[in-house]
């Protein structure tokens, strides 16, 4: 009897994993990086980075010691690391973030704490536009 079901990525079974919900429950510790195509909810502790295509939720008692990369992050607990969200970051009143935030839009509730820089970028955060090439300067002709 299998405990885990392999999810088909080709969509034949009507799902592509984007609706999948992964929960790190209170009292649970995960050591290592997490990658998901759906939603990751942290009520326990994660010692490692979290990369989720859709959403990362950190509950009031949840802690993350690592970077978070996602489309949307809702933080209610503690994060020590950089949060990069392509769309939106929400810092709730119970949140404490020790690290930088890079996102398109941000909501910070009264009482929410951020100890780091906040960069709001258009387009995909984390992907900087290359600097324009310098204009060539004509060299003077030699005599």
ABEGO torsion letter per residue (X at the ends): XBABBBBBAAGAAGBAGAABBBBBBBGBBBBEBBBBABBBBBABBBBEBBBBAABBBBBAABBBBEBBBBABBBBABBBBEBBBBAABBBBBAABBBBEBBBBABBBBBBGBBBBEBBBBBBEBBGBBBBBBBBBBBBBBBBX
